[in-house]
Amino acid sequence: METFHIDCIISNPFSPKKSISVKKLMVDTGAEYSWIPREKLEKVSIKVRKMCRL
């Protein structure tokens, strides 16, 4: 497994004009789920489906 960082844009699939840039998002090639900060998702009106506290 490997991890690396990318810059990306997250868009709401139901309202594509709502989007936000995310710098240095960590990508884990062995992960099953995406880990995106809640405040980023809320800015584009995407509901959090599951939350994990570390």
FISE-695822 format. One record per residue: x negated, y, z negated of N, C-alpha, C in turn; residue in three letters. Coordinates in steps of 0.02 Angstrom, whole numbers, plus 50000, padded with zeros to 5 digits. Atoms other than C-alpha are relative to their C-alpha. Last residue first. Layout:
// FISE-695822
XYZXYZXYZala...
// end
This chain:
// FISE-695822
500635003450018504805046249202499785002149931leu500434995850041506615050349233499394996149979arg500445003850042507485041849378499565005049961cys500524996150032508995049149464499594995549955met500295003650056510125041049590499445004249971lys499655006450008511295047749721499754996049940arg500465004950026510815066149716500394993649988val499885002750066512005076149823499484994749981lys500025007349998511325085849971500084997549929ile499355003150017511885104049976500014992450011ser499695001749936510315110850063500654996049991val500024994149956509675120149909500324998750068lys499444995550016510265105749798500015006150046glu499385002949973509065093749884500605004649989leu500054999749927507555104849850500644997450033lys499874993049981508085107449668499955001050076glu499294998450003508205088549645500155007050025arg499774996250058506395085449696500735002350006pro500004993049981506225072249833500275003949940ile500014996250062505755054249800499925007350019trp500334993549994506245043249947500055003649933ser499584994050004506665025049914499585006350010tyr499355001449971505955007949956500445006250003glu499404998050038504135012549927500644998250038ala499685005850030502675002750000500655001649963gly499825004949948502055015950123500354993849972thr500265006350026502125029349987500224994550049asp499735005849965502335046650062499664993849972val500375006250005502035061749950500384994450035met499565005350024502785078050011499624993450000leu500365005350035501405090950030500454994849967lys500725000649989502515105550080499714994349957lys500325003050059504395104050090499274998950017val500675002649988505305115450213499724997449933ser500514997150043507175117550188499334996650016ile500635003750003508695114550296499505003749957ser500274999650068510515119350305499384995649997lys500294993350007510835121850491499735001249929lys500704999749980511055102950503499675007049995pro500064992949986512685103050404499275001450019ser499324997749987513265085050386500025007450017phe499745003149939511495077950402500715002350019pro499375003350019510835090650274500304997050064asn499384997049976509065094450331500594996049974ser499435004050021507365091250251500635003750021ile499394996150006505855098450341500564995249983ile499415002149963504145090750320500585004949990cys499534994450003502345093750265500614997850042asp499824996649937501425077450236500415006249985ile499554994250005500505068750094500125003050069his500284994149968499725051350084500515005649995phe499634993850007499985035149990499635005650037thr500394993849995499435017650034500465005949988glu499584994150000500005000050000499565006250000met
// end
